Amino acid sequence: MSLFNFWKKEENLFDDNITIDETRFIVLDTETTGFDYEMDRILCIGALVLQNGIISIQDSFEVYIEQDHYDKSTAQIHGILKAFVINRPGESEALQQFLTFLGDAVIIAHHTIFDVTMINRALERNGLPVLTNQTLDTAYLYKRTLIKSHLFERKDHYTLDDLADKFDISKKDRHTALGDAYITAIAFLKIVKKLKEKKEINLNQLFK
Amino acid sequence: MKNTISHRVADFLKNYPPFSFLNQRDLESLSEQISIIYKDKDAVIFAENDKTHDSFYVVHKGAVALKKSQKNAVLDMCDEGDIFGLRPLLAQENYIMEAVAHEESILYAIPISVFKPYALENRTVGNFLIESYASNTRNPYSDIHKDKLYGDDLGHESMHSETHSFDLQPIKYSKKIVTCSPSTTARDIAKIMTKKKVGAILIVDEMLPIGIITDKDLRNKIVTGDYSILTTAETIMTKPVITYPKKMTVTEAQMAMMKSNISYLCLTKDGTVNTKAVGILSKHDVMVALGNNPAVLIKALKRAKKVKEIKPIRNRIMQLLQGYLDQNIPMTLIAKIITELNEACTTRVIEMSIEKMSSPPPVKFAWLALGSQGRSEQMLHTDQDNAIVYENVSDVFKDETRIYFLKFAALVNKGLFEIGYDYCPAEMMASNPKWCLSLDEWKGQVHHWITNPGKNEVLLSFIFFDYSLTYGDSSITSELSDYIFETVKANPIFYVHLVSGALQSPSPTGFFRQFLVEQDGANKDNFDIKRRALMPLTDAARVLILSHSVKSISNTAERFEKLAELEPNNRELYLSCSYSFKALLKFRTKQGLLHNDSGQFIALETLSKMEKIKLKRTFKTIKELQELISVRFNISNIV
């Protein structure tokens, strides 16, 4: 194999024949006690499967996790109380369930780095291997849909609320893990549509 | 699995029949087994003669067109909450129609195996389905096979009903009946009718219709002074009521009204006065069913109470446009009527938004349409470009006023989005703080653009200077226009920048006079009629009309006609520009209607040889015009 081909192979993570439609995506969101990777804990993981533009409700994942650490100040955002009644598995069991659900799917989230890091820290704490899945971030992908014009000022950060407003997605279940995952999934579909309008796009190009 | 998303789905479904007949628990367990499907515009959901899927569909967002492919006629358009693809599942036959996403849509797929038990158990659900699906239409009350499908038959029934010719289609009537008791006074009746915006009220006694009072009755009996304003309904009502069964075709309804010389029909459960009234059918409903005409559409718009009701009206405006184009009505006239109608839609959205605000606008303001809408040249679905100018206020109220108008603009922008105007990708919308300013602030902005004409400033002024008033106070816009002319006069160098901007559009043809097409993206190999042909004309017209200080003509074709009048020696060129522009606009509009988009990109292979020649002829005119402006404003000196 020539060097040229070698590099080319490195760049393309996926076989060019796999389309965006065929890919199994897991769109996820976590609710946490806060934003500190060390101190804070995951209270809930919500995730759904997106494949062929279809989200099957039965095939979605929502787990509330029993945690010792709790921060009252963030409760007003996620609304999960410490003594929440739903019977909750411990962190280790919840993570196992999640890993089974996830498989080798491509992860999509909004500000993915936060959710993935939170999950990875939890995995480490429980002696489990960290995630090696490919990831996509709607916060970043959305920026690529924006027009490049001097007349238009981009923001540095686009929140999930911004995306929901732009794409006319109801914000009804904002700040529940699975609700946010759903908004993220629809936003992702709309982003891909926009990118396709600009230029033919395949799975590999989403990762650039 | 019961979860957040299934709640969300159930929450949506509960508003629409037949799901509205299910109890909460059933609805939730049904929702758990639904799939959510995203379909791009023009994506096929199922094709004619396809084997049935294991689910039927509910439109959550967007619209789905049901078509017969050999006729290529849209038979039905499914909107939010509408069900499609169910009948073939029940009848166990292949799809007899094709379902295509008319716009970007989100659908709920409901497995028939999950749904069927509910349909069999719950009588109301079953009834609804029978009424809806016995014929090909979605519209209940249209079936002729009423009792066959229920119960045991469900699932085994095979029905081959033919699509009706238009006149025989069931008529849609108003199910919201306005009624009063026989003892209500004429004055109260008039109040009710005004409030509900209806032309007729039904007098009912123990749910049964006993008489009707129309506008005409009030005029003939009360206003003439023959009866006092406190007369009771009983005395002045027309009786007995002429009743008909609810299953009526358009033609039947028309005949009934002609026969009895009345404008309102009362529809009852079994067609006699002895059963409950279910609806009222007015002449207006019949007119609407018979077709779209501007007067009917304007009336429908005035009656709309929710933004959601405007969207179907806009679809009908598009049908009207198609009809006009087919009949070859002159483009100038078409553009006028359609723009007028589109503006009426926008105005209605603005009015509704004002009502939604907690207080009326604190000062006078003007809602401006910018760009192509400002020039009255955009007849199709397009992006929003708009701005607000409001009266100057003292410093004390400055923030308060700005916040009010920003909030108001956000409502209008959202409303316009809902009726089909996409958000402007560059955020040139009134809800953007930069496009929602007081008169003095706008003057400052315009002054800045004119005195510092960089590339961006020129572009922004291109968009802004074509404004037209959609709603509000014209004295404000008039003052702003005067200010623009003064400032431009005082800064002649600005013309040079405007002209160089106007000359920057890409050339339509290459060296061998072949069409130049797009190299990349979704529109690869298509011809960009907007940037390569329409824009050069628009931009040049703007510079020239500005140099003549002509106020309040923003339409490009009209501008050229005015220029022909002002400069007799260039008359021929200008008239040919005006003609070319109209021809190009027609091309674009036809293409847009064909593809349900803005028509900006034309697939050249779809054009006939004749059309291509026509198109190329306009390019010659564009070239001549560009030479004229580049010489007149001495552009070579700076470029």
Interface residues (C-beta under 8 A of the other chain):
Chain A: G46 L48 G53 I54 I55 S56 I57 Q58 S60 E62 L146 I147 S149 H150 L151 F152 K166 D168 S170 K172 D173 T176 A177 L178 G179 Y182 I186 L189 K190 K193 K196 E197 K198 K199 E200
Chain B: M1 N3 T4 I5 S6 H7 R8 V9 D11 S31 E32 Q33 I34 S35 I36 I37 Y38 K39 D40 K61 E104 I106 A109 F417 E418 Y423 P425 A426 E427 M428 K455 N456 L459 L460 D520 G521 A522 K524
